[in-house]
Amino acid sequence: MLLTQAGGLESYGATYAFVTESTHADVIDALRLIGARVEVGPAGVPGEGQRRVLALANQARHEHMLICDFDRWLHWIGSYPKELLGLLGHIERDHADAWFVCLGRSARAFATHPVAQQLPEAATNRALSSIAGARLDATAGASWIRRAGAVCILDGSIVTTKATDLEWPGLVFREQPERVQGAFFEGLEFETADAYREEIATCGSLETWILQTYDRPEVLRDRLQLATDSITALLRVTGNADRRTLDGW
């Protein structure tokens, strides 16, 4: 599930959510109660859902759009609310000319994730960073997009998976490289465990639950495949774009 338009839900200018048919009805009702526009679609095609909510926000002519995985957003607002609620000011102050800002994780926040996420995502992020010439974290499930960037993305995005992580900034980079930028935050730490407190208690510790859940060959296979798909999407959209040299990382 994804949301656009930054803030603390009720305080946003508008909220759009894409949910799947398996999303609990209480979650959908809660979103609609605060005025969110909820789109329902099939599971397994997150790229389609992302484009649908981005298109709605673009059609409404919003200038600033935050797109964020819902579990990420919930953890962020619960753990670092000032950081999240201050996001608009941060973007306007430090990224005034950006069309696409990869909202990434601080070194500490990144290190809270399972190794099965860290390894593939490090490669994915390195691929984008090597083209952009700056350290970027595009796999945290969050980005800030201005309307000009949304237009670039909607004109060229085709992937149906989370390979949008690299396809989207790649499309903006192809148009104007300097418009793709990055910022790093503490609140984008590992969030999945929030929804599995009973299972973690049964395992005896968070560390044991992470090992049992993530330290498996099939998890590594699937996440490495996503890394491959993401880098392939990046190369497809930036094949002839001017690239920059990445120094110092």
N, C-alpha and C positions, 0 to 999 in steps of 0.2 A: 504494500500500500504506500502511496506517495502523496506528498502534500506540496503545494506551491503557495507562495506569498509568505514572507517571513513574519516572525513574532511569537506570540503566545496563544495561538488559535483565536480566542475571542477578540484579541486585539488586532488581528490581521485585517487588511483591507478586503481580502477575499481568501477563501480556502477551497482547494480542489483536491479530491482524493480519488485514487483508483483502487478499488478493492476487487478481490476475486470472489467467485461463487462460494468459496469455503469460508469467507470472512464471517465471523460471528455476527448475528443480527444486532446484538446489543452495541457492538462497535459502530455499525452503520447508523443505528438510531442516534447514538451519541454525537456522531459527526453531523448528522442532519439537524440535530437539535440546536447546534451552535451556528447553523447556517451554511455548512459546507456543501458544495456541489459534489455529489458522490457518483462516480461512474463505476459500473459493475461489468467485469469481463472475465474471460477464462484465465485459469492459472497457467503458468508456464511460459507466458509471453510478456515479461516485465517491460521489454522495450516498447511494446505497443501501448501499455498502460502509461508509461512515462510520456510518450508522444501525445497521448490523448489529453492528459492534464496540462501539458505545456501548451498545446494548441488552444485549450479553453482560456488559459491565462493570457495568451497572446491575442486571442480574439477580443478579450475584454480590455486590451490595450494597457495592461499593467506594465510599468517601466521596470520594476524590480521583481524578480521571481526567485524564491527559494524552493528548490526541489530536494526532498529529503525522505529517505526511508522512514516509515512511521515509527518503527521501534527505535531507530536512531534518535528521532526527534523527541520521543518520550523520555529516553535516557538523558538526553542533553538538557531538556527543560527541568528534569528532576535533579540533576547533579551539578550543572553549571548554568543556572538560569540567567544570571547577569551576562554571561558570555553570549548566550543565544539571543537574549533580548537586546543586546547591544550590537547585534550583527549589522544592521543597516548603517549605523554610524561608522562602524569599522570599515565597511565596504566603501562608503562615500568618502571617508578620510584617506584610506590607503590604496584604494583601487578605483579611483574616480573615472578612469578611462577604460576599464575592463568591460568586456562583453560577457566573459565567462570566467568565474573564479572557482577553482577547485577548492572546496572546503575540506581540508585535510586534517590529519591527526598530528599532534605534537609527538615527539619521540616517545614520551612516556605513554601517551594514549595508544600509540601504535603497538607498543610492547605489551599492552594488556591483552592483545588478541592471541588466539591459538596459533601455534607454529604453522598449522595447515592453512591458515589464512595469510600469515606474514610472508611466507616464502613465495607463493604465487603472486601476491599483491606487490611485493617488492620488485619483482620482474616486470609486472604490468606498469607500475609507476615509473620504473627506470626507462622503459621504452618511450613513454610520453615525455619524460624529462629530457631525454637525449635529443628529442626533436625540438622541444620548446626552448632548450637552453637554460632551464631553471628547474629547481627541485619542486616537483608537484606530487601531490597525493590525490589521485582521481578515483580511488576505489573505496572511499569512506562512506559512500551512499549519500553524499550531500554536495550540492553546488549552488552557486548564486549566478543567475543569468539575467542580463539586461535584455530588453526587447530586441535590440539589434542582433544579439546572439541567438535569441529564440528563433528569429527569422532564418538565420543561417542553418540552424539545426533542423527546423521543420522542412526546409527546402531540400535537405540531403540525407536525413536519417532514414535507414531502412532496417537495421538489425532488430531482431525480436527478443534478444537476450539482454543480459546486463553488460554485454559488450558496448552498450551505450556509454559506459564509463570512459572509454577512450574515443569512441566515434564522435561524441558530441563536442568535446574540446578540440578534437581534430578538425571538425568541420569549421569551427570558428577560427582555428589557427590557419587553415587553408585560405580563409578570406582575409584576415588581418592578424598576423602572428602575435603582435604586441598586445592584442586584446585578450589573450589567454593568460591568466595569472593564478597565483595560489596563495592561500592563507592557512594557518595551522591553529588547531584548537584543542583544549584539554577535554572538552565535553564529548568528543567523538571517540571515546574509549569503548572497549568491548561491551556491547549492550545485550547480546542474545541471552546471556545468563539471567537477565531480569525476569524472563518469562518461564524459567524452569527452577524456581526455588524449591519446590517439593522434590523434584528429581535430584537436585544438588544435595539436599538434606539426606536423602536416601543413600546417595553415594558416599556421604561423609565429609566431602570437601569440594570446593569449586575446582581445584586442580585435578581431582580424580574424575569429576564429571567431564571436564574438558578433554582429558585423555581418552575416556571411553567414547565420547561423542565425536571428537575431531581427529584423533590420532589413528586413523584407519585408511587403508589404501584407497578405498572408493571415494573418500572425501578428498584426498590429495588428487586423485585422478580427475574428479569433477572440477575442482578449483584450478588445476593446471590447464584443463580444457578451456575454462572460461578465460584464463590468462592468454592462451593461444588465440581464442576467438577475438578477444579485445585488441590484441596487438595486430591481428589481421585486419580488423576494421579500421584501426588507426592508419595502417599502411595503405589501405584502399583509398581513404579520403585525403591523405597527405602525400601521395606518391610523387607529385610534381611541385610540392610546396617548398619554398626556401626553408632550410633548417638552420638551427643555431647550435653553437658549440656549448656543451655542458662542462663547466669548469668547477672544480672544488667540491665534487660530491661523488 
